Amino acid sequence: MNRPVRTQVSSDLQLRPILASSSAEQYSTVSAGAAAFSCAERKPSLPSLLRPNPKPYPISSSRGGMEVTDIPDRFCWPRRNYCGGCASEDPTPMGRRHGLDPSSLYGFQELVLADVRIRSPRRGPVSQAVSSAALAALVAHPGPFPFVSHTCGFIGIAAADRAQLAHWFTLLATKGVEVLVFVNRPYSLRGLGLPAALFNCTSLCHLFLGAWVFPDTTKLPRGASFPNLQQLSLGAVTMEDEDLEFVLAASPVLEILSIMGGMERAHLRLASRSLKCAQFCLSSFHELTVVDTPCLERLFLWRCLPHHRGIKLRIGHAPKLNMLGYLEPGMHILEIGNTLIKPGTMPSPRTTVPSVQMLSLRLHFAIRNEGKMLPSFLRCFPNVDTLCIEVKPSLASIHFTWHLHYRHHSASTLQKYLWTLINQLAVGTLNEKFWQETGTIECICSHLKVLLLREFQGEQSELDFLMFVAENVLVLEDMVLVLKHGRYAAQGKVAAMYKALDSARWANGHSKLRALFNRCPEAGVTVWCLKTGSDPTFNDPFFCL
């Protein structure tokens, strides 16, 4: 059928309607657009973080083009249809494909709105047409819309764009939205803030915002809150310290907080009676303080760059904290209670977090300052039974690692990090007797069951630490070395180290050593997934069991 249109989205953009059931289980699988990072993902960056995952919502198999004026029925579909409860004799191709009569959409109680599967959104007529069409679909249907995803349109700073943005949230506040994914791809604009009407969406349970400026919370009316918000994910969102504190205080049932990028020059404070998981990835900030989080079970920092002397992590009241990582001795300045952890700090009730059982660390064994901090860090967590240690790449691999993980940071920040690392390398390495003179570490001697060492470099300092563990651990069940396949110049030396460790005098009677090969060619690639990190049913977010 030929129809007069002003703008057409070509078939290459593959704009397809979403069909989804209304089951609570599918809501629980929405990770608010969190991208998974693993050895297979070679270039994790902020754009990849701002790509919501539509997998929980089946996509139709249509490959035809979409006319922007052909709305709203190509954006919105009743979720009852996915459950097999809708059929009709609609003569249109879309209706025949789904057994759906568009005129009957208004009779359904729940609709899904999503502009997914559009390739590489850019500024221009196509992007503007997508945003206008999605907004028109929202206007045309009375709702409610439990799920709304707008990720393929770009909203600029022009007056018309700002008016459209305000219209979006005025409508969303009246449509009963429970899951909202709202991303201004491909990038954010300085000064383009979200309207305060965001806080009128009181039905929200899951919220993912990407590439925006957060509303100024100091100008919000009294009583503004998210009474039902359970999960909040922010990707490249600019916000002030007090904005985060306000959101935590205004979200009484918030359980999951994920922040990716942004937050530069920030002093973050976590105070929430309901928060169970907090993740900070690819961010750059001065300080993170866990003030009062009685329900916090998981705290993760992944590839966060420090300012000046490092990132200070203060752990106050977190009696249920069970999983913690990736701590980086030498980069992270650890403070427990009011005690700053230094080399030689001995354990006491004021300097320990006994609830932590799974701990992940990342360090250069070859750097003296980092190696000296390792025993002090381990003594702070006396009941750790699963320890994952990732060895940072050698100096020759540092430039590649920057390009892989930190390329979105400014050149000045990377330069400061380089000089800090060079100065640390100039200090020298630990002497051979360091671990022999270390003394008792309770978690290693009494509780450690699993030790995983990733990116084994074949350095003597690494072997010394592993020997210390083997000769002192009593209940160890598994020691795994992840070797870098094909990246050792002296393979015979590495083999000799493995043999020496395997034949050491193990405190538990016999060797628990085994080796795995990492076939990923890149160095310094951390296995990490934001979705599994926040999944309370997944007990191995560091992938070490």
Helices and strands as residue ranges (DSSP letters): E 8-9, G 11-13, H 24-29, E 36-37, H 46-49, E 66-67, E 76-78, H 79-82, H 93-98, G 102-107, E 111-114, H 125-140, E 147-150, H 159-172, E 179-183, G 196-200, E 206-210, G 217-219, E 231-235, H 241-249, E 256-260, E 267-271, E 277-281, E 287-292, E 298-302, E 311-317, E 323-327, E 332-336, E 339-340, E 358-363, H 368-379, E 386-391, G 395-397, H 398-405, H 411-427, G 435-437, H 442-442, I 443-447, E 450-456, H 460-472, E 478-484, H 491-502, E 513-518, E 528-529, H 530-533
